[in-house]
Amino acid sequence: MRWKNDRANNSQSKDPFRQTSVAGSRVTVQSVLELVNDGLSFKEIIQGYYPELTIEDIHACLQYAIALVAAEDIHLRSVAT
C-alpha cells in the first residue's frame, strides 16, 4: 500500500472525510474504480481524467479494493441491467 507520505510504496491514504485517496493526490480510489468499471483503460483514465496519476496508482486502487473484499464477508449479487 502507498501512504500519502511514502510515495515509494504502492498504497493509498485517507483524506479528512474518510474517503481513501491515491497517495499524493486528492483523487479518491472510488473515482478511479468507477472509471475502471465503466470500461476505461488505464491510459484513458490518466489522459482524460487524472493526468497526475500513474499506471501504478491505478493498480494500487485495484489492490486496495481487492484487500477490502478479502478482509470482509461481502455477499454480491448480480443486478439485471
C-alpha positions in Angstrom: 0.0 0.0 0.0 1.2 3.5 -0.6 0.5 6.1 2.1 0.4 9.8 1.4 3.8 10.5 3.0 5.5 7.5 1.3 5.3 7.6 -2.5 7.7 4.7 -2.8 5.2 2.2 -1.5 2.1 1.3 -3.6 -0.8 2.4 -1.4 -3.4 5.0 -0.7 -4.1 7.5 2.0 -7.1 8.6 4.0 -8.4 12.1 3.5 -10.1 14.0 6.4 -13.5 12.9 5.1 -12.6 9.2 5.4 -12.5 8.7 1.7 -9.5 6.7 0.6 -7.4 8.6 -1.9 -4.4 8.0 -4.1 -1.2 9.0 -2.2 0.0 12.5 -3.1 -3.4 13.5 -4.7 -7.0 14.3 -3.9 -8.2 11.6 -6.3 -10.4 9.1 -4.5 -10.0 5.4 -5.0 -13.7 5.2 -5.6 -13.5 7.7 -8.5 -10.7 5.6 -10.2 -12.6 2.3 -9.6 -15.8 3.8 -11.1 -13.9 4.7 -14.3 -12.3 1.2 -14.5 -15.8 -0.2 -14.0 -17.1 2.0 -16.9 -14.5 0.2 -19.1 -11.9 2.9 -19.5 -8.4 1.8 -19.9 -5.7 3.0 -17.5 -4.3 5.2 -20.3 -7.7 6.8 -20.9 -8.1 7.5 -17.1 -4.7 9.2 -17.0 -5.1 11.1 -20.2 -8.7 12.1 -19.9 -9.3 12.5 -16.2 -6.3 12.3 -13.9 -3.0 13.2 -15.6 -1.3 13.3 -12.1 -1.9 9.5 -11.7 0.4 6.7 -12.9 -0.5 3.2 -14.0 1.0 2.1 -10.7 -1.5 4.4 -8.9 -4.4 2.7 -10.7 -3.1 -0.7 -9.9 -2.8 0.3 -6.3 -6.5 1.3 -6.3 -7.4 -2.2 -7.6 -5.1 -3.8 -5.0 -6.9 -1.7 -2.3 -10.3 -2.9 -3.5 -9.1 -6.5 -3.5 -7.8 -6.1 0.0 -11.1 -4.8 1.2 -13.1 -7.6 -0.3 -10.6 -10.2 1.1 -10.9 -8.7 4.6 -14.7 -8.6 4.7 -17.6 -11.0 4.3 -19.3 -9.4 1.3 -22.2 -11.0 -0.5 -22.5 -9.8 -4.1 -25.5 -10.4 -6.3 -25.9 -9.5 -9.9 -28.3 -6.8 -10.8 -30.4 -7.0 -14.0 -29.5 -4.3 -16.5 
